[in-house]
C-alpha cells in the first residue's frame, strides 16, 4: 500500500495554498493520463498528503475539480495571448504585427507545454459525462474574437461583425497545424519554420491586409530624379 505523503498543515489564512496544491496534483494526474476516469479525489488527496474529505472543502465533486483545472489552464492561455498583444502594442507594433504576436504566443504555449495543451483539447471524459455548455473553453474563444476584432477595428471596421467566426476559423486551423506538426516524423518537427509559414498564409487568407501606405512627396521626388 502506498504510504500517504506527510504534509505540513496550513496555518490560519492559508486555505488558498491548499486549494492550489489540490489543483496542482489534479493537473499533474490529468496531464499524465489524459483521462478523467484516471482521476479520483482520494488519489489527489493522497498525493497532496491530506485526508480525502479535505478536498470537498474546496471542490464539491470530481467534475468540479476537473472543470476548475481546465478553467485555470484556458485562462492561462488567454492571458498569454492578451499579454502578447499588449506588449506588441506597447513597443509600437502595427495591427498586423500585433495579431502575429498573439498567434506566436499561442504557438509557444502549445509547444512549450505539450502535455497541458493536449489536456486542454484532448481530455477523455468519463462515458456518463460530457463537457457542459458553459465549458471554460469559451475563455480562449473570447481571446481569439478579441484579437480579430481589434485588428478589424483598425483595418476594416465594416467587417467587425465577422470577428467571432474569423477567430474560430483561425483558431481551428492553427490547432490543426499544431496537432499535425506534433505527429509528423522527427525531422519535420526539428524546426518551427513550417508553422510560421503556415501561420502567415492563414493570416493573409483570413484577414484583410493593411491598406498600402501612400508614399511621401520626398520619396516621390527621389524616385523621379533617379528615373530622369
N, C-alpha and C positions, 0 to 999 in steps of 0.2 A: 504494500500500500504506500502510495506517495505521501510523504510527510508534508504537513502544511507549513508554508513559509512563515516564520515568525516576523511579525510586523510591529514597528514602533507605533503605539497608539497616537492618534492626533490629540493635540491639546485643544482647549476650547477655542472655537472660531476657525478650526482648520478642516471643517467638514468638506469644503470645496476641494481641498487637496485629495481627500479620499475619493471624491467623485471623479476627479481627473485620473486617479490611479486605476479605478474601475474601468473607465473609458479606455485608458491605455492598454490594459490587459485584454479587454474585449476586442480592441482594434488589432492587436497582435494575433490573436486567435483567428479572427476572420481573415486577416491578410494571409496567414499561413495555410488556411484550409479552403477559403473561398466559398464556404458553405455555412448557411445559417444554422443548419441542424448539428453542426460540429461545436456550436457554442452552447454552454449551459451556465446558468447563474452560479451553480455550485462550483464549476470549473474556474470561472472568473474569480470567485471568492477565494478559492484555493491558491490561485496564482498571486492574488494581492496579499493573501495572508490574513483574511478575516473570515468571520462566520457568514454563511450564506444569507441569513436574514438581514445582515447589514446592507447587502446590495439593494434590498427592497426599500430602504430608507431614501435611496436616490433614484431608483428606476422601478416603476410599478410592475414591469414584466420584461421578459427577454425581448419581445418585439419592440418595446420602448427603448431598450438599451441598443438594439441594432439600429433603429431609426436615428437615435442620437449620435451614434458613431458615424453614420453616413452624413448626417446633417453637419457635424463638425468638419468632416472631410470635404464635402461640397463647398462649404463656406470658405475653407482654406484656399481652395482653387479659385473661387470667385474673388477673394481678396487679392490673391496673387495677380490675377488678371487686371483688377481695378488699379492696384498699385503700379503695375507696369505702364498702364495708360497715363496715370497721373504723373509718373516720373518722366515719361517721354514728353508730355506737355510742358512740364516744369523746365526742361532744357531746350525748349523752343521747337520741338518736333511739329511737323505739319500733320494734318489729319491722316494722311496715308501712312506716315511713319508711326503715328500713334496706334493705329489699328494693327500694324505689323508687329509692334512691340507687344501688344496683347496676345496675338497669335503665338509669338515666340514664348511668352510666359506660359501659355497653355501647353505647348510642346515640351518645355523644360520640366514642367510639373509631371507630365506623363512619363518622361524618360528618366528623370531623377528619382521618382517614387513609383516604380513599376508595380509593386505589389499593391500599393494604395490605389493606384489608378485602376488596376484590374478589379479590386474590391468594389470601387465606386460603380463600375459599369458591368461587372460580370458575376456579381454575387448570386449564388444559387439559393433561392428562398425555400423554406420548408413547403412541402406539397400543399398543405392546407392554408398557406398564407401567401399572398402576393402583395407587392407594394401598394399602398393606398393611393388614392387620387391626389392627396396632399403631400406626396413624396418631396423631400427636401431637394431633389434633383432640380426642381424649379429655380433654385438659387443660381445654378450655373446657367440656366436658360436666360434668366434675367440679366446676368453678366454679359452674355453674348448679345442680347437685344439692346442693352445699353451701349455696348461698344459700337454696334452697327448704327444705332440711332444717332449717336454723337457724330459719327463720320458723315452720315447722310445730312444731318443738320447743317454741316459746314459745306458740303459739296453739292448735294441735291435735295434741298428741303422738300420739294414736292413729292419725294419718294419716302418720306419718313414713315408713312403708314405700312411700308413693307419691312420695317426694321425687324420685327419678330420672325417672319418667315425667312428672310435672308439670313438672320442669325442662326436659325435652325439648319438651313442648308449648309452654311459654313461650318458649323459645329459638327454636323453629321459627316461631312466629307473629311474634315480634319481627323475625327475619331477613327474613321475607316482607314485612313492613311497610316495612322499610328499603329493600329492593330495589325495591319498587313506588314508594316515595317518590322514589328516585333517578331513576326513569324517567318520572315524571309531568312535564307541561309546567311551565315555569319558575315561573309564578305560584303553583303549588301547593307548590313547594319553597322559596319565599322565607321561610317560617317553619316552625319545628318544632312549632308548636302542635298540628297534626293528629296528629303522632307521640305527643306527650304524652297527648292524649285517648285515642288507641288503646291506649297502654300502660296507662293507668288502667283502661280497660274490660277488657283482658286480665287484669290482676291481680285485679280483682273477680270475674271469671268463673272463674279457675283456682285462686285461693287463698281459703281460708275467711277471712272478715273477723274482726277482733278483736272479742271479746265487749264489749258496751256496759258502760261503767264505771258502777257504782252511784252515784247522787247522794248527797252528804253530807247529814247531818241539817240543817246550817246552810242549805244550798241549799233543802232541802225546806221548812224553816220560812219562808224568804224567799218561796217560791212561794205558800205558804198565806196569808201576810199580804197579798200582792198580790191574791189571789183573794177575800179576805174583804171 
